[in-house]
């Protein structure tokens, strides 16, 4: 029974870790996209 609990805990931790990594990658992509939009918006306003 203890082995099942620890195995379930390990699986849970791995899933949480992968979700965290995926979400951090996604937010980094969004930040880059927002930066490009801001730069183009600023350059449009300067002209």
Backbone as CSV, one residue per row, in Angstrom:
resi,resn,N_x,N_y,N_z,CA_x,CA_y,CA_z,C_x,C_y,C_z
1,UNK,0.832,-1.207,0.000,0.000,0.000,0.000,0.868,1.259,0.000
2,UNK,1.935,1.242,0.801,2.828,2.407,0.852,3.485,2.661,-0.499
3,UNK,3.820,1.567,-1.201,4.464,1.681,-2.508,3.518,2.364,-3.507
4,UNK,2.251,1.995,-3.452,1.253,2.596,-4.342,1.125,4.084,-4.063
5,UNK,1.112,4.463,-2.789,1.002,5.877,-2.417,2.198,6.666,-2.939
6,UNK,3.406,6.129,-2.738,4.601,6.856,-3.167,4.663,6.933,-4.692
7,UNK,4.241,5.864,-5.381,4.233,5.874,-6.849,3.247,6.923,-7.352
8,UNK,2.081,6.988,-6.717,1.089,7.987,-7.103,1.599,9.397,-6.852
9,UNK,2.339,9.558,-5.760,2.909,10.867,-5.432,3.952,11.273,-6.470
10,UNK,4.791,10.304,-6.886,5.812,10.585,-7.902,5.153,10.984,-9.213
11,UNK,4.128,10.245,-9.622,3.412,10.562,-10.870,2.795,11.950,-10.777
12,UNK,2.193,12.255,-9.637,1.569,13.565,-9.428,2.605,14.679,-9.542
13,UNK,3.778,14.479,-8.914,4.838,15.485,-8.968,5.342,15.677,-10.388
14,UNK,5.517,14.580,-11.131,5.989,14.673,-12.520,4.979,15.441,-13.370
15,UNK,3.697,15.158,-13.182,2.652,15.849,-13.946,2.657,17.337,-13.620
16,UNK,2.740,17.669,-12.340,2.762,19.074,-11.943,3.980,19.788,-12.517
17,UNK,5.133,19.107,-12.504,6.363,19.703,-13.014,6.240,19.958,-14.512
18,UNK,5.704,18.981,-15.253,5.574,19.146,-16.708,4.585,20.260,-17.035
19,UNK,3.500,20.365,-16.264,2.528,21.446,-16.483,3.199,22.800,-16.242
20,UNK,4.001,22.891,-15.202,4.701,24.139,-14.890,5.656,24.526,-16.008
21,UNK,6.419,23.550,-16.504,7.379,23.821,-17.584,6.652,24.266,-18.844
22,UNK,5.584,23.565,-19.204,4.835,23.903,-20.421,4.232,25.300,-20.307
23,UNK,3.669,25.623,-19.156,3.040,26.942,-18.997,4.084,28.051,-19.012
24,UNK,5.273,27.796,-18.450,6.323,28.818,-18.471,6.818,29.048,-19.892
25,UNK,6.907,27.983,-20.695,7.315,28.129,-22.099,6.258,28.935,-22.844
26,UNK,4.986,28.636,-22.599,3.897,29.350,-23.277,3.896,30.825,-22.914
27,UNK,4.110,31.155,-21.638,4.110,32.565,-21.244,5.308,33.288,-21.852
28,UNK,6.439,32.599,-21.996,7.611,33.221,-22.610,7.319,33.544,-24.068
29,UNK,6.647,32.636,-24.789,6.272,32.890,-26.183,5.324,34.080,-26.262
30,UNK,4.359,34.141,-25.335,3.409,35.257,-25.330,4.124,36.576,-25.066
31,UNK,5.095,36.576,-24.147,5.852,37.791,-23.847,6.601,38.275,-25.075
32,UNK,7.216,37.356,-25.823,7.937,37.746,-27.037,6.983,38.352,-28.053
33,UNK,5.806,37.746,-28.207,4.829,38.253,-29.167,4.366,39.647,-28.757
34,UNK,4.097,39.843,-27.467,3.665,41.150,-26.977,4.740,42.200,-27.189
35,UNK,6.009,41.801,-27.012,7.117,42.726,-27.212,7.160,43.199,-28.669
36,UNK,6.976,42.258,-29.605,6.963,42.617,-31.032,5.815,43.577,-31.323
37,UNK,4.648,43.299,-30.757,3.483,44.167,-30.991,3.756,45.562,-30.429
38,UNK,4.346,45.632,-29.236,4.663,46.934,-28.640,5.655,47.710,-29.508
39,UNK,6.689,47.026,-29.997,7.691,47.707,-30.835,7.059,48.257,-32.106
40,UNK,6.219,47.450,-32.759,5.596,47.914,-33.997,4.628,49.067,-33.704
41,UNK,3.929,49.012,-32.576,3.001,50.077,-32.204,3.761,51.373,-31.940
42,UNK,4.880,51.272,-31.219,5.694,52.456,-30.916,6.246,53.048,-32.208
43,UNK,6.755,52.199,-33.111,7.329,52.703,-34.358,6.247,53.353,-35.224
44,UNK,5.002,52.843,-35.164,3.905,53.463,-35.908,3.610,54.848,-35.354
45,UNK,3.680,54.998,-34.032,3.371,56.286,-33.421,4.459,57.310,-33.655
46,UNK,5.711,56.860,-33.784,6.805,57.793,-34.013,6.695,58.411,-35.410
47,UNK,6.293,57.598,-36.388,6.097,58.112,-37.765,4.922,59.046,-37.757
